[in-house]
């Protein structure tokens, strides 16, 4: 009997919404916008998270990074950090020599105004390509940069400032769309370079291509192009798996000796791992989530107030109906349940429409832009749960008011 009553209440709620289509749609519009914002932004952020984690995993779990500044605190550097002397190419090369726990040290740097330097082959010119000076250990540390065609730079080319280069997949396709670039001479700014290899395609990350670059010997870059040592990037990998902490301590000791850091003084450099990069990324996405919560909360608040208002109007309009139902034996709890079901049904419908719109936005962003988007099961549950909860919260007051109506007074209501 109780299940039959519940079905009747749900049916009455549906009929009420269907009878007042425009009013119901305007009421649930705020809920729809709030849920749409949540689902759309969560889908995009989750896609970015998956892409970033995949990038970290592909680089390897034992990567050790060395820099002049702490990447997490670069926006709030102390006076001591600003006075730090630069980490040099010689420092990087000494680490592999002095640290027997280190397997390889990669070092790279970009010239000042890298994207303003033109890269040409005959009549073709690249657009916004990056020039990177690297050493011969680059692919040992970053195995994902394996050559697709040709070879990587050699130790001899690094030592003798050779004018050889490797092309990223996209740059190779731009300059040599119908032929192999191996052995061809390209022009990088005022200098000529011979192409010795093309690297595997890596795609995009955060909307930026990872294949539109040219790699040249780092010694050649420092000889022919202006550069800033603050842009130098150093990475190392341990010789043996599971020795990352010991390797970090050995690198720290070697750098303190080379940079003449007195005992008891803090390091004038930073050593960090991928966990640090992940923490920094989580701080950024955490701020994005906070903005998302604020924006969606405004929509849900407006929608909730709209639901409360419309349910109060509905209670007033149906005063006589409530009196008749009570006269026929309906309990106050039945009236309360009916209005709560109507409110939750209304906001639940708005939540479903908002989810569909949010998924549509996420798919549109993925199709029209380089940004990834991923629809997750928990975001569907979150959208539905939030929308129904809003209906329950804002529907309590109108439902209680309707359930407490005196049946005698209600029957006299015109």
N, C-alpha and C positions, 0 to 999 in steps of 0.2 A: 504493500500500500504506500509506504514511504517513497519507494523508487518511482511509483506512478506519479506521486505528488511532485517529486523533483523534476520528472520529465515535463509535467504540466507547467511548472514554474519556468523552466528553460524555454518551453514553447511560447509562453507569454512574454518572456524577455525578448525573444526573437521577433515576435509580432509587434512589440512596442517599437523596436528599432526600425523595422520595415515600414511601419505606419508613418514614422517621422524621419524619412530618409535624409533630407537636407539638414535638419537639426542634428541628427545623429552624426552625420559626416563632419559637420563643423565642430561638434563636440570632440570627436576622436582625432581631429586634425593635429592638435598639440601632441597627443600621445604618438601619433604616427611620425611626426617630425622628430620627436625625442628618440624614439626607437630607431628610426632610420639613421640618425646621426651616430648612435651607438654602434649599430651593425656595420655601417659603412666604414667608420674609422677603425673599429676593431679588425675588420677584414683586411684593410690596408696595412695596419700596424703588424698584424700577424704574418702577412706576406713578407713584409720587410724583416721581421724577426727571423723567419725561416731562411730568407736569403742571406742575412748577416751570419747566422749560425753555420750555414753551409759553407760560407766563405771562410770562417774561422777554422772549421773542421778540415777543409781542403788544404789549408796552409800547414796543418799539422798541430798536434797538441803539445809539442815540446819546444815551441818557438820562444826564443829569448830576445827581447827588444831593448836597445840601449839608446837613450836620447839625452839631450842637454837638460830638458825640462820634464817634469811630471805631466803627462798628457791630460790627467784629470784636473790639474790645478793651473793650467796655462792661463786661465782668465783671471786668476787671483795670485799672481806671482809675488813673492816677497822680494825685498831689496837684494838679499843674498842671491836669489835665483837669477835676478836680472844681471848681476855682476859675474855670473859664471862664464868661464872661457869656453869657447866652442870645442866640441869633440871633432877631431880631425880624422882624415883618411888614414894617417899613420897610426893613430890610436886604434882604429878598427883592425888594421892589418897586424898590429902587435898582439892583439888578443889571440889570434889563431896560433901565433908563434909561442906566446908565453903561457897559454892555458892548455895543458894536455888533455883536459876533459872536454874541450871544444872540438867538435868535428869540422865545422866550417863556419866562416863569418862572411856574411853578405853585406855589402855597403853600396848604397846608391844615392844619387843626388840629382836634382833637376836644376837647370840654369835659371837665372833670373828672367822673368817674363818668357817662360818656356813656350807658351802657346802663341806668342807673337813672332817666334822664329819660323820662317817659312820653310817647308819641306817640299821639294819639287823633283819630278822626273820628266824630262822633256817638257811637254805642254801641260802636264797634270800637276795640280797643287793640292796638298792636303788641307783640311779645314780643322783648325783647333787641335792638332796633334801635339802630344807631349813628348819632350826629349828627356831621356833618363840616362844618366851615366851610371854604369854598373861594373862590378868586378866579375871575374871568372867563376866565383863561387855562388853566384846568384841562383842558378838552377839547382845547386846542391842543397841550399837552404829552402828555396821555394820550388819544390819538384813539379808543381802545377804549371810552371813556365817552360815545359819541355818543348823543344823545337818540333814543329810539324814538317818542316822542310829545311834542309841544310843543317847547320850546326850552331852552337852557341859560341860566344867569344872565348878565346884561349888566353892562357896565362901570358904567353909571349906578346899577344896584342895589347894586353893591359900594361905590361912592363915597357913597351916601346911606343906608347901613345898612337896606336894604329888607327887609321881612318876606315874602320870596318863597322858594320852595324847589323842589327837584327830588327825586323819589322814585326809589329803586332799584326794580327790577322786582318783587322779592318783597314789599317794603313796600307798593307800589302795589296789588298783588294782595290783600294782607291787609286794607288799609283800604278799598279800592274793588273788591270782587270782581266786581261786575256793572255797573259804570259807569265812565266816564272821570273821572279825578281832576282834569283841567285846570280851573282856575278855582275849585276847591273850597278851602275854608279848613279847615286842620287845626290841631290844638293841639300844640305841642311844649313840654312843661313848662307854664309859666304864660303863654306867648306864642302868638298866632295867626299863621299863615303861609298865604299863598296858593300853591297848587301851579301851577307854570308848565311843568313837564316831567316826563317819565318816561324813565329811561335804559334802554338795551338790557340784556337778560338776560346775565349773565356766568357763572352757575353757582357751583359750590363749588370751594374749594381747601383741601386738608388738612382736609377735613371742615367748613370754615367757609363760610357763605354770603357771597358778594360782592355780593348784591343787597338785603340787609336794612339799608338805611341811608337817611338823608335828608340832602341837601346844601343848606346855606343860605349866604348871603354871609358871608365870614369876618369882615367888619367888624361884622355883626349879632351873630355868635356872641360876639365879644370884648366887645360892649356889654352883652348880656343874660345871658350864661352865664359861670360861673367856668371858668377854663382855666389850663393850665400851659404856658409857652413851651417847655419841654423836649419837649413833644409835637408841636411844629411840624415839618412836613415840607416841604422845598423841593426842587423839581425843575426843571431847565432843559433846553432843547434848542438845539443850534447853529442858526444861520441857514442855513449851507451844509453839505451832507453832506461828511464827511471832514475836518472842522475841529475835531473834539472835543478834541484835545490843546491846540490854540491857545485854544479857548473856555474850557477849564478854567483855563489860565494867566491869562487875562483876568479870569475870575471871582475867582481867588485874589488877584490884585493889587487888584481893587476892594474885596474884603472886608477885606484887610489895611489899606487906607487908611481905610475906614469904621470899623473896629474899633480903629484906632490901634495896630497891632502894630508895634513898633520894628524897624528893619532888623537882620537877624542873629538875631532871635528866631523860634522856630517858630510856625506857624499856630495860632491858638486856635479852630480850626474844622476840619472834615473835608470834603473833596470826594472823592466816589467814584463809580464807575460800576457797571453791572450785573455786571461781572467780579468786583468785590468781593463782591457779594451771592452770586454763584455760588460763590466760594471759601468763604464762610461756610457756605453750604448743604452744600458738599462736606465740610466739617469735621464737620458734624452727622451726615450720612449715613455718614461714615467711622467715627464712633463706633458707629453702629448696626451697621455691618458687622462691627466688632470684637466686639461683643456676640454677634452671630450666629455668628461663627467659634468663639468660646469655647463657646457652648451646644451647637452641632452637634459640636464636637470631643469633648465629653464623651460624647455619644451614640455617636459613631463609635468612641471608645476602648473603651467598654463592649461595643459590638458586636464589635469586633475581638478583644478578650479572649475573648468568648464563642465566636467562630469558632475561635480557637486551641484553646480547651478542648475543643470538640466534635470537632475534627479529631484531637486527641490521643486522645480516647476511641475515635473511629472507627478510628484506626490500631491501637490495642490490640485492638479487637474483631475486626479483619480480619487479624490476624497470620497465621493459617493460610492465608487466601486469598492474601495477599502471597507466602507461601512457595510455594504451588502455582503461582502465575503466574510466579515466578522460575524454578521447576523446569521449566516449559514453555517457557522462553526469554525471558521478559520482562526488560528491562534495568532497572537502578535508575532511569535517567532516565525510563522509562515510568511507573514507580510514582510518581516525583516529580511528573511532569506530571499524572497522574491526580488526586492529592490537591490540587495547586494549582488544577486546573480545578474540582474540587468546591468548594473554598473560594471561588473567584471567582464560580462559578455561584450559590453560596449568597448571597454579599454583593450580587452583581448583581441577584438576585431581590429582596432587601431594598431595593436602591436603586430599582428600578422601582416597587415598592409605595410607597416613601417619596415618589417623585416624584408619583405619582398622588394620594397623600394631601396633599402640598404644594400641588399645583394645585387640589385640592378646597378647601383652606383659603383659598387666594388668591381663588378664585371666590366662595366664601361671604362673605369679607370685602368683596369688591366689591359683592355683591348686598345684603348686610345693613347696610353702613355707607357713609358718604360717601367712604371712602378708596379710591383707585384701586389697581388691581393689574394688572400686565402680565406675561404669560408669555413669556420670551425663549428663543430657541434655544440660546444659550450656557449658560443655567442648566440645561437638560436634559442637555447634554453634561457639564457640571460635576458634576451629581448622579450620573450613570452612571459617569463616570471616577473620582470619589472612592470610590464604593462598591466598584468592582472593584479599585481600588488597595488598599483596606483588606483585601480578601480575599487579594490577592497578598502583602502585607506580613506579615499575621498567619498566613498559611497556609504560609509558607516553612519555619518550624521543624518543624511536624508532618509536612510532606511530606518533608523531609530525613530525619527520624527514621524514617519509614515506609520510605523508599527504601534505608536502610542496614541493614535487618533481614536477618540471616543466613538464607538459605532452609532450611538444615538444622534450625536452631533453630525456624524458623517451622512446619515440617512436624510437629514434635513438640509444638507448642503446642496445648493443649486449652482 
